[in-house]
């Protein structure tokens, strides 16, 4: 595991531990951050899948769109 992977895992665990302990302002900020971070990660995932296994690209796009929609709805609601 590289340092970058470790930082990502650590930040995800931090968000999970903080989400719900404080008021709604933190929940809104965490939701917005999660949505903003998920956009470039989705693009990177699509690129990696396209370069490695192009046959899985349609399924990957559908799954990532569902995840982005869920993150957006969590941020908005």
Biopython code that builds the backbone (N, CA, C, O; Angstrom):
import numpy as np
from Bio.PDB.StructureBuilder import StructureBuilder

atoms = [
    (1, "UNK", "N", (0.862, -1.174, 0.000)),
    (1, "UNK", "CA", (0.000, 0.000, 0.000)),
    (1, "UNK", "C", (0.906, 1.235, 0.000)),
    (1, "UNK", "O", (1.821, 1.358, 0.815)),
    (2, "UNK", "N", (0.632, 2.119, -0.911)),
    (2, "UNK", "CA", (1.454, 3.323, -0.993)),
    (2, "UNK", "C", (0.992, 4.359, 0.033)),
    (2, "UNK", "O", (-0.027, 4.185, 0.701)),
    (3, "UNK", "N", (1.747, 5.410, 0.136)),
    (3, "UNK", "CA", (1.401, 6.498, 1.073)),
    (3, "UNK", "C", (0.078, 7.137, 0.663)),
    (3, "UNK", "O", (-0.742, 7.477, 1.517)),
    (4, "UNK", "N", (-0.132, 7.301, -0.649)),
    (4, "UNK", "CA", (-1.375, 7.907, -1.138)),
    (4, "UNK", "C", (-2.579, 7.063, -0.730)),
    (4, "UNK", "O", (-3.584, 7.603, -0.269)),
    (5, "UNK", "N", (-2.486, 5.746, -0.894)),
    (5, "UNK", "CA", (-3.589, 4.874, -0.482)),
    (5, "UNK", "C", (-3.829, 4.974, 1.020)),
    (5, "UNK", "O", (-4.974, 5.001, 1.470)),
    (6, "UNK", "N", (-2.766, 5.028, 1.782)),
    (6, "UNK", "CA", (-2.897, 5.130, 3.230)),
    (6, "UNK", "C", (-3.585, 6.435, 3.629)),
    (6, "UNK", "O", (-4.429, 6.438, 4.525)),
    (7, "UNK", "N", (-3.235, 7.535, 2.977)),
    (7, "UNK", "CA", (-3.863, 8.830, 3.279)),
    (7, "UNK", "C", (-5.342, 8.799, 2.920)),
    (7, "UNK", "O", (-6.165, 9.330, 3.666)),
    (8, "UNK", "N", (-5.693, 8.189, 1.793)),
    (8, "UNK", "CA", (-7.098, 8.094, 1.396)),
    (8, "UNK", "C", (-7.887, 7.261, 2.404)),
    (8, "UNK", "O", (-8.978, 7.655, 2.815)),
    (9, "UNK", "N", (-7.346, 6.123, 2.800)),
    (9, "UNK", "CA", (-8.033, 5.276, 3.782)),
    (9, "UNK", "C", (-8.180, 6.006, 5.104)),
    (9, "UNK", "O", (-9.234, 5.940, 5.737)),
    (10, "UNK", "N", (-7.137, 6.701, 5.526)),
    (10, "UNK", "CA", (-7.189, 7.452, 6.777)),
    (10, "UNK", "C", (-8.230, 8.563, 6.718)),
    (10, "UNK", "O", (-8.969, 8.766, 7.682)),
    (11, "UNK", "N", (-8.300, 9.282, 5.606)),
    (11, "UNK", "CA", (-9.288, 10.356, 5.490)),
    (11, "UNK", "C", (-10.705, 9.799, 5.452)),
    (11, "UNK", "O", (-11.619, 10.406, 6.011)),
    (12, "UNK", "N", (-10.903, 8.652, 4.802)),
    (12, "UNK", "CA", (-12.233, 8.037, 4.794)),
    (12, "UNK", "C", (-12.649, 7.606, 6.195)),
    (12, "UNK", "O", (-13.799, 7.803, 6.589)),
    (13, "UNK", "N", (-11.730, 7.025, 6.942)),
    (13, "UNK", "CA", (-12.047, 6.636, 8.320)),
    (13, "UNK", "C", (-12.327, 7.851, 9.188)),
    (13, "UNK", "O", (-13.186, 7.797, 10.068)),
    (14, "UNK", "N", (-11.620, 8.939, 8.955)),
    (14, "UNK", "CA", (-11.868, 10.171, 9.702)),
    (14, "UNK", "C", (-13.254, 10.717, 9.404)),
    (14, "UNK", "O", (-13.960, 11.148, 10.316)),
    (15, "UNK", "N", (-13.649, 10.702, 8.148)),
    (15, "UNK", "CA", (-14.984, 11.178, 7.777)),
    (15, "UNK", "C", (-16.053, 10.299, 8.406)),
    (15, "UNK", "O", (-17.055, 10.804, 8.912)),
    (16, "UNK", "N", (-15.849, 8.993, 8.376)),
    (16, "UNK", "CA", (-16.831, 8.086, 8.974)),
    (16, "UNK", "C", (-16.946, 8.332, 10.474)),
    (16, "UNK", "O", (-18.047, 8.297, 11.022)),
    (17, "UNK", "N", (-15.828, 8.578, 11.137)),
    (17, "UNK", "CA", (-15.880, 8.782, 12.585)),
    (17, "UNK", "C", (-16.485, 10.130, 12.948)),
    (17, "UNK", "O", (-17.130, 10.249, 13.990)),
    (18, "UNK", "N", (-16.292, 11.147, 12.115)),
    (18, "UNK", "CA", (-16.824, 12.471, 12.434)),
    (18, "UNK", "C", (-18.272, 12.646, 12.016)),
    (18, "UNK", "O", (-18.991, 13.456, 12.602)),
    (19, "UNK", "N", (-18.711, 11.900, 11.014)),
    (19, "UNK", "CA", (-20.051, 12.092, 10.473)),
    (19, "UNK", "C", (-21.106, 11.684, 11.502)),
    (19, "UNK", "O", (-21.180, 10.518, 11.892)),
    (20, "UNK", "N", (-21.895, 12.616, 11.926)),
    (20, "UNK", "CA", (-22.958, 12.342, 12.869)),
    (20, "UNK", "C", (-22.654, 12.749, 14.297)),
    (20, "UNK", "O", (-23.570, 12.789, 15.118)),
    (21, "UNK", "N", (-21.404, 13.052, 14.630)),
    (21, "UNK", "CA", (-21.079, 13.450, 15.998)),
    (21, "UNK", "C", (-21.361, 14.919, 16.258)),
    (21, "UNK", "O", (-21.579, 15.319, 17.401)),
    (22, "UNK", "N", (-21.356, 15.708, 15.223)),
    (22, "UNK", "CA", (-21.529, 17.142, 15.388)),
    (22, "UNK", "C", (-22.825, 17.576, 14.733)),
    (22, "UNK", "O", (-23.634, 16.741, 14.330)),
    (23, "UNK", "N", (-23.020, 18.864, 14.626)),
    (23, "UNK", "CA", (-24.267, 19.392, 14.091)),
    (23, "UNK", "C", (-24.411, 19.206, 12.594)),
    (23, "UNK", "O", (-23.600, 18.553, 11.938)),
    (24, "UNK", "N", (-25.464, 19.799, 12.085)),
    (24, "UNK", "CA", (-25.767, 19.629, 10.663)),
    (24, "UNK", "C", (-24.760, 20.338, 9.768)),
    (24, "UNK", "O", (-24.597, 19.950, 8.612)),
    (25, "UNK", "N", (-24.080, 21.365, 10.268)),
    (25, "UNK", "CA", (-23.089, 22.059, 9.435)),
    (25, "UNK", "C", (-21.958, 21.129, 9.034)),
    (25, "UNK", "O", (-21.509, 21.147, 7.888)),
    (26, "UNK", "N", (-21.495, 20.315, 9.980)),
    (26, "UNK", "CA", (-20.428, 19.367, 9.650)),
    (26, "UNK", "C", (-20.933, 18.310, 8.682)),
    (26, "UNK", "O", (-20.213, 17.905, 7.770)),
    (27, "UNK", "N", (-22.167, 17.859, 8.876)),
    (27, "UNK", "CA", (-22.715, 16.866, 7.962)),
    (27, "UNK", "C", (-22.829, 17.415, 6.545)),
    (27, "UNK", "O", (-22.578, 16.696, 5.577)),
    (28, "UNK", "N", (-23.204, 18.680, 6.418)),
    (28, "UNK", "CA", (-23.291, 19.301, 5.095)),
    (28, "UNK", "C", (-21.904, 19.424, 4.477)),
    (28, "UNK", "O", (-21.721, 19.136, 3.295)),
    (29, "UNK", "N", (-20.919, 19.854, 5.282)),
    (29, "UNK", "CA", (-19.550, 19.991, 4.766)),
    (29, "UNK", "C", (-18.984, 18.639, 4.354)),
    (29, "UNK", "O", (-18.335, 18.527, 3.314)),
    (30, "UNK", "N", (-19.225, 17.614, 5.161)),
    (30, "UNK", "CA", (-18.727, 16.278, 4.833)),
    (30, "UNK", "C", (-19.412, 15.755, 3.579)),
    (30, "UNK", "O", (-18.768, 15.142, 2.728)),
    (31, "UNK", "N", (-20.707, 15.993, 3.461)),
    (31, "UNK", "CA", (-21.425, 15.552, 2.263)),
    (31, "UNK", "C", (-20.918, 16.244, 1.015)),
    (31, "UNK", "O", (-20.754, 15.612, -0.029)),
    (32, "UNK", "N", (-20.667, 17.551, 1.117)),
    (32, "UNK", "CA", (-20.156, 18.292, -0.030)),
    (32, "UNK", "C", (-18.757, 17.806, -0.396)),
    (32, "UNK", "O", (-18.440, 17.628, -1.572)),
    (33, "UNK", "N", (-17.911, 17.590, 0.635)),
    (33, "UNK", "CA", (-16.550, 17.121, 0.385)),
    (33, "UNK", "C", (-16.570, 15.743, -0.266)),
    (33, "UNK", "O", (-15.806, 15.469, -1.191)),
    (34, "UNK", "N", (-17.451, 14.883, 0.229)),
    (34, "UNK", "CA", (-17.537, 13.529, -0.316)),
    (34, "UNK", "C", (-17.982, 13.567, -1.778)),
    (34, "UNK", "O", (-17.481, 12.804, -2.603)),
    (35, "UNK", "N", (-18.919, 14.451, -2.093)),
    (35, "UNK", "CA", (-19.384, 14.556, -3.477)),
    (35, "UNK", "C", (-18.298, 15.130, -4.378)),
    (35, "UNK", "O", (-18.093, 14.643, -5.490)),
    (36, "UNK", "N", (-17.598, 16.165, -3.906)),
    (36, "UNK", "CA", (-16.556, 16.801, -4.721)),
    (36, "UNK", "C", (-15.388, 15.843, -4.953)),
    (36, "UNK", "O", (-14.829, 15.807, -6.049)),
    (37, "UNK", "N", (-15.021, 15.077, -3.949)),
    (37, "UNK", "CA", (-13.924, 14.115, -4.094)),
    (37, "UNK", "C", (-14.331, 12.947, -4.994)),
    (37, "UNK", "O", (-13.493, 12.385, -5.699)),
    (38, "UNK", "N", (-15.607, 12.583, -4.972)),
    (38, "UNK", "CA", (-16.021, 11.418, -5.751)),
    (38, "UNK", "C", (-15.990, 11.678, -7.257)),
    (38, "UNK", "O", (-15.889, 10.730, -8.037)),
    (39, "UNK", "N", (-16.075, 12.936, -7.682)),
    (39, "UNK", "CA", (-16.040, 13.218, -9.120)),
    (39, "UNK", "C", (-14.695, 12.860, -9.764)),
    (39, "UNK", "O", (-14.681, 12.102, -10.733)),
    (40, "UNK", "N", (-13.556, 13.379, -9.259)),
    (40, "UNK", "CA", (-12.294, 12.973, -9.896)),
    (40, "UNK", "C", (-11.956, 11.496, -9.687)),
    (40, "UNK", "O", (-11.320, 10.878, -10.541)),
    (41, "UNK", "N", (-12.378, 10.931, -8.556)),
    (41, "UNK", "CA", (-12.133, 9.501, -8.348)),
    (41, "UNK", "C", (-12.928, 8.655, -9.341)),
    (41, "UNK", "O", (-12.448, 7.621, -9.806)),
    (42, "UNK", "N", (-14.141, 9.097, -9.662)),
    (42, "UNK", "CA", (-14.929, 8.387, -10.667)),
    (42, "UNK", "C", (-14.267, 8.485, -12.036)),
    (42, "UNK", "O", (-14.212, 7.501, -12.774)),
    (43, "UNK", "N", (-13.766, 9.670, -12.375)),
    (43, "UNK", "CA", (-13.077, 9.832, -13.663)),
    (43, "UNK", "C", (-11.820, 8.964, -13.725)),
    (43, "UNK", "O", (-11.537, 8.350, -14.754)),
    (44, "UNK", "N", (-11.076, 8.914, -12.640)),
    (44, "UNK", "CA", (-9.880, 8.074, -12.602)),
    (44, "UNK", "C", (-10.242, 6.597, -12.733)),
    (44, "UNK", "O", (-9.551, 5.846, -13.422)),
    (45, "UNK", "N", (-11.310, 6.182, -12.080)),
    (45, "UNK", "CA", (-11.743, 4.787, -12.179)),
    (45, "UNK", "C", (-12.139, 4.438, -13.609)),
    (45, "UNK", "O", (-11.801, 3.366, -14.111)),
    (46, "UNK", "N", (-12.858, 5.350, -14.262)),
    (46, "UNK", "CA", (-13.255, 5.103, -15.651)),
    (46, "UNK", "C", (-12.018, 4.990, -16.538)),
    (46, "UNK", "O", (-11.952, 4.117, -17.403)),
    (47, "UNK", "N", (-11.051, 5.858, -16.329)),
    (47, "UNK", "CA", (-9.824, 5.804, -17.136)),
    (47, "UNK", "C", (-9.065, 4.494, -16.914)),
    (47, "UNK", "O", (-8.611, 3.864, -17.869)),
    (48, "UNK", "N", (-8.933, 4.090, -15.653)),
    (48, "UNK", "CA", (-8.202, 2.852, -15.365)),
    (48, "UNK", "C", (-8.908, 1.628, -15.939)),
    (48, "UNK", "O", (-8.263, 0.732, -16.485)),
    (49, "UNK", "N", (-10.226, 1.592, -15.813)),
    (49, "UNK", "CA", (-10.976, 0.467, -16.373)),
    (49, "UNK", "C", (-10.854, 0.465, -17.894)),
    (49, "UNK", "O", (-10.715, -0.595, -18.505)),
    (50, "UNK", "N", (-10.906, 1.651, -18.507)),
    (50, "UNK", "CA", (-10.820, 1.731, -19.966)),
    (50, "UNK", "C", (-9.465, 1.243, -20.474)),
    (50, "UNK", "O", (-9.393, 0.569, -21.501)),
    (51, "UNK", "N", (-8.398, 1.580, -19.762)),
    (51, "UNK", "CA", (-7.076, 1.165, -20.234)),
    (51, "UNK", "C", (-6.813, -0.316, -19.974)),
    (51, "UNK", "O", (-6.102, -0.958, -20.747)),
    (52, "UNK", "N", (-7.370, -0.862, -18.909)),
    (52, "UNK", "CA", (-7.093, -2.262, -18.561)),
    (52, "UNK", "C", (-8.086, -3.237, -19.196)),
    (52, "UNK", "O", (-7.686, -4.186, -19.870)),
    (53, "UNK", "N", (-9.369, -3.000, -18.981)),
    (53, "UNK", "CA", (-10.396, -3.916, -19.491)),
    (53, "UNK", "C", (-11.541, -3.108, -20.086)),
    (53, "UNK", "O", (-12.503, -2.797, -19.383)),
    (54, "UNK", "N", (-11.458, -2.761, -21.364)),
    (54, "UNK", "CA", (-12.491, -1.918, -21.979)),
    (54, "UNK", "C", (-13.882, -2.549, -21.997)),
    (54, "UNK", "O", (-14.878, -1.829, -22.072)),
    (55, "UNK", "N", (-13.970, -3.873, -21.930)),
    (55, "UNK", "CA", (-15.287, -4.521, -21.966)),
    (55, "UNK", "C", (-16.102, -4.221, -20.708)),
    (55, "UNK", "O", (-17.331, -4.286, -20.741)),
    (56, "UNK", "N", (-15.434, -3.895, -19.607)),
    (56, "UNK", "CA", (-16.144, -3.602, -18.361)),
    (56, "UNK", "C", (-16.549, -2.135, -18.241)),
    (56, "UNK", "O", (-17.169, -1.746, -17.252)),
    (57, "UNK", "N", (-16.208, -1.322, -19.231)),
    (57, "UNK", "CA", (-16.458, 0.114, -19.132)),
    (57, "UNK", "C", (-17.939, 0.475, -18.979)),
    (57, "UNK", "O", (-18.247, 1.295, -18.114)),
    (58, "UNK", "N", (-18.874, -0.076, -19.754)),
    (58, "UNK", "CA", (-20.281, 0.310, -19.562)),
    (58, "UNK", "C", (-20.805, 0.004, -18.157)),
    (58, "UNK", "O", (-21.495, 0.826, -17.554)),
    (59, "UNK", "N", (-20.475, -1.176, -17.642)),
    (59, "UNK", "CA", (-20.919, -1.525, -16.291)),
    (59, "UNK", "C", (-20.292, -0.591, -15.257)),
    (59, "UNK", "O", (-20.953, -0.188, -14.300)),
    (60, "UNK", "N", (-19.023, -0.250, -15.450)),
    (60, "UNK", "CA", (-18.346, 0.651, -14.515)),
    (60, "UNK", "C", (-18.981, 2.028, -14.530)),
    (60, "UNK", "O", (-19.161, 2.636, -13.475)),
    (61, "UNK", "N", (-19.322, 2.531, -15.705)),
    (61, "UNK", "CA", (-19.947, 3.854, -15.797)),
    (61, "UNK", "C", (-21.290, 3.855, -15.082)),
    (61, "UNK", "O", (-21.610, 4.809, -14.374)),
    (62, "UNK", "N", (-22.074, 2.808, -15.255)),
    (62, "UNK", "CA", (-23.378, 2.736, -14.585)),
    (62, "UNK", "C", (-23.207, 2.708, -13.070)),
    (62, "UNK", "O", (-23.914, 3.417, -12.353)),
    (63, "UNK", "N", (-22.286, 1.904, -12.585)),
    (63, "UNK", "CA", (-22.060, 1.816, -11.136)),
    (63, "UNK", "C", (-21.581, 3.151, -10.581)),
    (63, "UNK", "O", (-22.045, 3.588, -9.529)),
    (64, "UNK", "N", (-20.653, 3.802, -11.284)),
    (64, "UNK", "CA", (-20.146, 5.091, -10.806)),
    (64, "UNK", "C", (-21.215, 6.173, -10.852)),
    (64, "UNK", "O", (-21.256, 7.030, -9.970)),
    (65, "UNK", "N", (-22.074, 6.153, -11.854)),
    (65, "UNK", "CA", (-23.175, 7.121, -11.888)),
    (65, "UNK", "C", (-24.130, 6.907, -10.720)),
    (65, "UNK", "O", (-24.625, 7.870, -10.135)),
    (66, "UNK", "N", (-24.386, 5.657, -10.384)),
    (66, "UNK", "CA", (-25.238, 5.388, -9.225)),
    (66, "UNK", "C", (-24.581, 5.892, -7.942)),
    (66, "UNK", "O", (-25.253, 6.470, -7.088)),
    (67, "UNK", "N", (-23.272, 5.677, -7.800)),
    (67, "UNK", "CA", (-22.570, 6.158, -6.610)),
    (67, "UNK", "C", (-22.555, 7.680, -6.546)),
    (67, "UNK", "O", (-22.769, 8.255, -5.478)),
    (68, "UNK", "N", (-22.304, 8.340, -7.677)),
    (68, "UNK", "CA", (-22.306, 9.802, -7.697)),
    (68, "UNK", "C", (-23.687, 10.353, -7.370)),
    (68, "UNK", "O", (-23.806, 11.350, -6.658)),
    (69, "UNK", "N", (-24.729, 9.710, -7.888)),
    (69, "UNK", "CA", (-26.090, 10.153, -7.584)),
    (69, "UNK", "C", (-26.386, 10.001, -6.102)),
    (69, "UNK", "O", (-26.988, 10.884, -5.492)),
    (70, "UNK", "N", (-25.967, 8.890, -5.524)),
    (70, "UNK", "CA", (-26.176, 8.684, -4.090)),
    (70, "UNK", "C", (-25.435, 9.725, -3.271)),
    (70, "UNK", "O", (-25.990, 10.275, -2.320)),
    (71, "UNK", "N", (-24.183, 10.002, -3.631)),
    (71, "UNK", "CA", (-23.421, 11.017, -2.906)),
    (71, "UNK", "C", (-24.052, 12.391, -3.052)),
    (71, "UNK", "O", (-24.081, 13.164, -2.094)),
    (72, "UNK", "N", (-24.561, 12.705, -4.246)),
    (72, "UNK", "CA", (-25.192, 14.006, -4.462)),
    (72, "UNK", "C", (-26.469, 14.123, -3.642)),
    (72, "UNK", "O", (-26.729, 15.166, -3.042)),
    (73, "UNK", "N", (-27.260, 13.067, -3.613)),
    (73, "UNK", "CA", (-28.500, 13.111, -2.843)),
    (73, "UNK", "C", (-28.224, 13.206, -1.347)),
    (73, "UNK", "O", (-28.959, 13.877, -0.623)),
    (74, "UNK", "N", (-27.174, 12.542, -0.880)),
    (74, "UNK", "CA", (-26.806, 12.664, 0.531)),
    (74, "UNK", "C", (-26.397, 14.091, 0.857)),
    (74, "UNK", "O", (-26.694, 14.599, 1.939)),
    (75, "UNK", "N", (-25.708, 14.741, -0.090)),
    (75, "UNK", "CA", (-25.281, 16.124, 0.124)),
    (75, "UNK", "C", (-26.480, 17.061, 0.114)),
    (75, "UNK", "O", (-26.549, 17.981, 0.928)),
    (76, "UNK", "N", (-27.426, 16.842, -0.797)),
    (76, "UNK", "CA", (-28.559, 17.750, -0.932)),
    (76, "UNK", "C", (-29.595, 17.564, 0.173)),
    (76, "UNK", "O", (-30.239, 18.532, 0.578)),
    (77, "UNK", "N", (-29.764, 16.347, 0.665)),
    (77, "UNK", "CA", (-30.813, 16.094, 1.663)),
    (77, "UNK", "C", (-30.281, 16.201, 3.018)),
    (77, "UNK", "O", (-31.020, 16.020, 3.987)),
]
sb = StructureBuilder()
sb.init_structure("model")
sb.init_model(0)
sb.init_chain("A")
sb.init_seg("    ")
for serial, (resi, resn, name, xyz) in enumerate(atoms, 1):
    if name == "N":
        sb.init_residue(resn, " ", resi, " ")
    sb.init_atom(name, np.array(xyz, "f"), 0.0, 1.0, " ", f" {name:<3s}", serial, name[0])
structure = sb.get_structure()
